[in-house]
Amino acid sequence: MIREAIAAVVSGHSLTMEEAASVMEEIMEGEVTPAQLGAFVTALRLKGETVDEIVGLVRTMRAKAVPVTIAESLVDTCGTGGDGSHTFNISTAAALVAAGAGLKVAKHGNRAMSSQCGSADVLEALGVRIDLNAEQVQRCLQEVGMGFMFAPMFHPAMKYAAAPRREIGIRTVFNILGPLTNPADAKA
């Protein structure tokens, strides 16, 4: 599927939701080479992502995520990364402020991929453990009002995309997917 998807996107054609989901399945199963992944995400960015493509990619990622279950209403301040302005990590600062104001913040993030500093980098520098499992994050949410879900632990199949993303160093569809794939299903 990946070769067909690359050819379609390079030709300016959009993928259906199902085709995009199949591509993400191949990515998350490690069936796509780094070169193919780089070609796909770069072509998709140049063409421009459609809603159907994003929804298909998100559905597969969500289906494979390690879930965090909590009955309370949650918010997420997941940034997209790669702002190009070299600003500090605003989404993490916003999460701390929101939690301090009493909201339950299920923060979802990663290390820097296409920006200078990711949420995980900031929290780790502050002495926060970022390697918590789902139960530990759930307890943090209940006890202190904020829990951090380190993307590699909650989306383990994305390990196949990490190195190519870092090497490409530009914003790609993955920057869009992060905020849409919160493992705690934060609604805001």
SVG drawing of the C-alpha trace seen along z (x, -y; Angstrom):
<svg xmlns="http://www.w3.org/2000/svg" viewBox="-17 -33 35 38">
<polyline fill="none" stroke="black" stroke-width="0.4" points="0.0,0.0 2.8,-2.5 4.2,-2.6 0.7,-3.1 0.0,-5.8 3.3,-7.6 2.5,-7.5 -1.0,-8.8 0.1,-11.7 3.0,-12.7 0.6,-12.9 -1.6,-15.3 -4.3,-12.7 -5.8,-12.4 -6.1,-9.2 -9.4,-7.9 -9.8,-7.4 -9.4,-3.7 -6.2,-4.1 -4.7,-6.4 -5.6,-4.0 -3.9,-1.2 -0.7,-3.3 -0.6,-4.0 -1.1,-0.3 1.9,0.5 3.9,-2.3 3.0,-1.1 3.8,2.6 7.3,1.6 6.6,2.6 7.6,-0.8 11.2,-1.7 12.6,-5.1 12.9,-6.3 9.3,-5.4 8.1,-7.1 10.1,-10.2 8.7,-10.3 5.1,-9.8 5.1,-12.5 6.9,-15.0 4.6,-14.4 1.6,-14.6 2.8,-17.9 3.5,-19.3 0.1,-18.2 -1.7,-19.3 -3.4,-16.8 -7.2,-16.3 -9.6,-15.7 -10.1,-12.1 -6.4,-11.4 -6.0,-12.8 -9.0,-10.9 -7.7,-7.6 -4.3,-8.1 -5.7,-9.1 -8.1,-6.1 -5.3,-3.6 -3.1,-5.4 -5.9,-5.5 -6.7,-1.8 -3.1,-0.9 -2.6,-3.4 -2.2,-2.3 -5.3,-3.8 -5.5,-5.8 -9.0,-5.5 -10.4,-8.1 -14.1,-9.1 -13.5,-12.8 -13.5,-15.5 -9.9,-16.0 -8.1,-18.7 -4.9,-18.3 -2.5,-21.0 -0.6,-18.9 1.3,-21.2 2.0,-20.4 5.7,-21.2 7.9,-22.7 6.5,-26.2 9.5,-27.6 9.6,-30.6 12.1,-29.0 9.8,-29.8 9.8,-28.0 7.5,-25.1 4.2,-26.9 2.0,-23.8 3.7,-22.5 3.6,-25.9 -0.1,-26.1 -0.7,-22.6 0.9,-23.6 -1.2,-26.8 -4.4,-24.9 -3.7,-22.2 -2.9,-24.9 -6.3,-26.5 -8.0,-23.2 -8.5,-21.5 -7.5,-17.9 -4.8,-18.0 -3.9,-14.8 -0.7,-16.1 0.4,-14.1 3.7,-14.8 7.2,-13.8 10.8,-14.9 11.6,-17.5 11.2,-16.1 10.8,-19.2 11.3,-21.9 13.9,-22.9 12.2,-21.5 9.4,-19.0 7.2,-18.6 9.1,-15.6 12.3,-17.6 10.9,-20.4 9.3,-18.1 12.4,-16.0 14.5,-19.1 12.1,-20.0 12.7,-16.6 9.4,-15.1 9.4,-11.4 8.2,-10.9 8.3,-7.1 5.0,-6.5 2.6,-3.7 -1.1,-4.1 -2.0,-3.3 0.6,-5.8 -0.7,-8.5 -4.2,-7.8 -3.2,-8.2 -1.4,-11.4 -4.5,-12.8 -6.6,-11.8 -4.2,-13.0 -2.5,-16.1 -4.7,-17.0 -2.1,-16.5 -0.6,-13.4 2.0,-13.2 1.7,-10.5 5.1,-10.2 4.3,-9.3 6.7,-6.4 5.1,-4.7 1.5,-5.2 2.1,-4.9 4.9,-2.2 4.3,-1.3 5.3,-4.8 8.9,-3.8 9.3,-3.0 8.6,-6.6 10.8,-8.3 14.2,-8.3 12.9,-9.4 10.8,-12.2 13.9,-13.5 16.0,-13.2 13.5,-15.1 13.3,-17.9 10.3,-19.6 6.6,-19.8 4.7,-16.8 1.4,-15.2 2.8,-13.7 2.7,-17.2 -1.1,-17.3 -1.6,-13.7 -0.2,-14.3 -3.0,-16.5 -5.6,-14.2 -4.4,-10.9 -4.5,-11.6 -4.5,-8.2 -6.7,-9.5 -9.2,-10.7 -9.1,-14.3 -12.0,-16.1 -10.7,-19.7"/>
</svg>
